């Protein structure tokens, strides 16, 4: 069995995006800014100032990008939690941008051999691949886990800083 995932370069992903405004409490948010992507499903990439902030997916084959992103970009729909507070701290301009990978696009980028992967399974695999490939700023939970693990092994957490710097330079 084999699974091949074609992950576009981050610059390529960010070059095809649309601006999505935040909606503070009491302000109406409209999915019209998503244009043809509003009713689609798949994986989305939030970025700002050429830095990838978050990679997410529609939460199931029946949830659209419009519904999912409303929960990210509207303060009321997000209950002021998850990514909304982080997005609200970003200085605008430049605008907060979102790139989309529809389920149809993902179907061509995720290729299983020797087994069957459902369309939704491909979305989940692709989201995971993008998180690991792009290392989004809002999803660096793995750093805290690594610091904790290094501490248990008696290794100073400064070692992790050195490792991360060497990764950035490569």
Legacy VTK file of the C-alpha trace (Angstrom):
# vtk DataFile Version 3.0
C-alpha trace
ASCII
DATASET POLYDATA
POINTS 170 float
0.000 0.000 0.000
1.107 3.512 -0.717
-0.218 7.013 -0.135
1.093 9.950 -2.160
0.200 13.525 -1.184
1.146 16.448 -3.411
1.551 19.498 -1.157
1.817 22.830 -2.978
4.553 25.254 -1.917
3.238 27.743 0.671
3.751 30.682 -1.716
1.630 28.943 -4.351
-1.132 28.303 -1.806
-1.106 31.905 -0.576
-1.127 33.341 -4.103
-4.667 32.080 -4.707
-6.688 33.606 -1.883
-9.497 35.938 -0.990
-9.712 38.515 1.796
-12.078 37.654 4.631
-13.131 40.364 7.085
-13.624 39.811 10.804
-17.059 40.571 12.207
-17.065 41.866 15.776
-20.015 41.198 18.085
-23.176 42.618 16.563
-21.727 42.906 13.050
-23.207 40.673 10.367
-20.778 38.358 8.552
-21.597 37.289 5.012
-20.207 34.310 3.154
-20.434 36.317 -0.085
-16.733 37.196 0.320
-15.998 33.505 -0.328
-17.614 33.672 -3.784
-17.740 30.205 -5.442
-16.081 28.601 -2.389
-18.959 29.389 -0.011
-20.824 26.109 -0.529
-17.776 23.895 -1.133
-16.080 21.595 1.396
-12.423 20.796 1.982
-9.346 22.385 3.563
-8.665 26.092 4.098
-5.477 28.007 4.909
-5.652 31.306 6.823
-2.687 33.629 6.233
-1.680 37.196 6.973
1.356 39.152 5.778
2.690 36.082 3.928
2.657 33.979 7.128
0.415 30.932 7.399
-1.581 31.229 10.610
-3.946 28.234 10.551
-4.906 25.204 8.473
-8.376 23.747 8.980
-11.096 21.756 7.295
-14.830 21.863 7.050
-16.038 19.634 9.889
-17.606 16.931 7.793
-18.785 16.395 4.265
-21.938 18.452 4.848
-20.316 21.555 6.402
-19.436 24.242 3.843
-16.543 26.689 3.905
-19.118 29.442 4.496
-20.436 27.780 7.642
-16.974 26.844 8.949
-15.344 30.230 8.337
-18.263 32.065 9.908
-17.306 30.195 13.092
-13.724 31.430 12.704
-14.311 35.034 11.611
-17.484 36.135 13.424
-17.029 36.891 17.119
-20.579 35.838 18.009
-20.422 32.540 16.094
-17.007 31.728 17.589
-18.170 32.651 21.111
-14.983 34.721 21.178
-12.905 31.530 21.356
-10.615 29.373 19.236
-8.972 31.415 16.460
-11.134 34.529 16.621
-9.141 36.242 19.421
-5.865 35.526 17.601
-7.264 36.805 14.307
-8.588 39.936 16.032
-5.044 40.764 17.213
-3.698 40.876 13.648
-3.209 44.395 12.326
-5.282 45.114 9.242
-4.192 46.152 6.625
-2.892 43.926 5.222
-6.073 41.907 5.051
-6.497 38.437 6.486
-6.524 36.045 3.557
-7.867 32.524 3.080
-6.907 29.974 0.444
-9.104 26.997 -0.369
-8.588 23.399 -1.427
-11.955 21.957 -2.429
-12.682 18.272 -1.958
-12.478 17.927 -5.746
-8.998 19.508 -5.830
-7.848 17.354 -2.902
-9.055 14.231 -4.719
-6.368 14.890 -7.342
-3.655 15.685 -4.758
-4.112 12.635 -2.490
-3.482 9.329 -4.244
-3.888 6.028 -2.388
-2.507 2.872 -4.001
-3.565 -0.580 -2.874
-6.437 0.646 -0.703
-9.502 2.858 -0.919
-9.694 6.230 0.781
-13.041 8.035 0.827
-13.306 11.628 -0.356
-13.650 12.741 3.270
-10.685 10.589 4.294
-8.605 12.395 1.668
-9.660 15.763 3.134
-8.575 14.670 6.619
-5.228 13.325 5.382
-4.583 16.472 3.327
-5.334 18.759 6.285
-2.859 16.839 8.450
-0.205 16.965 5.714
-0.591 20.744 5.316
-0.350 21.326 9.080
2.921 19.419 9.211
4.301 20.916 5.982
3.309 24.548 6.651
3.759 24.662 10.469
1.005 27.284 10.982
1.675 29.901 13.648
-1.606 29.241 15.518
-1.009 25.479 15.577
2.375 25.165 17.197
1.052 23.055 20.087
3.687 20.477 19.251
6.396 22.836 20.532
4.933 22.808 24.060
4.638 19.010 23.896
8.264 18.722 22.812
9.418 21.067 25.613
7.562 18.923 28.143
9.034 15.710 26.749
12.565 17.148 26.698
12.100 18.232 30.324
11.131 14.697 31.315
14.320 13.488 29.650
16.385 16.068 31.555
17.213 18.059 28.404
17.021 21.862 28.786
14.238 23.477 26.737
16.812 25.826 25.188
17.904 22.835 23.090
14.523 22.944 21.376
15.075 26.613 20.507
18.362 25.730 18.829
16.700 22.906 16.892
13.849 25.140 15.735
16.273 27.866 14.609
18.249 25.352 12.572
14.994 24.178 10.954
14.099 27.759 9.965
17.523 28.277 8.375
17.326 25.106 6.269
LINES 1 171
170 0 1 2 3 4 5 6 7 8 9 10 11 12 13 14 15 16 17 18 19 20 21 22 23 24 25 26 27 28 29 30 31 32 33 34 35 36 37 38 39 40 41 42 43 44 45 46 47 48 49 50 51 52 53 54 55 56 57 58 59 60 61 62 63 64 65 66 67 68 69 70 71 72 73 74 75 76 77 78 79 80 81 82 83 84 85 86 87 88 89 90 91 92 93 94 95 96 97 98 99 100 101 102 103 104 105 106 107 108 109 110 111 112 113 114 115 116 117 118 119 120 121 122 123 124 125 126 127 128 129 130 131 132 133 134 135 136 137 138 139 140 141 142 143 144 145 146 147 148 149 150 151 152 153 154 155 156 157 158 159 160 161 162 163 164 165 166 167 168 169
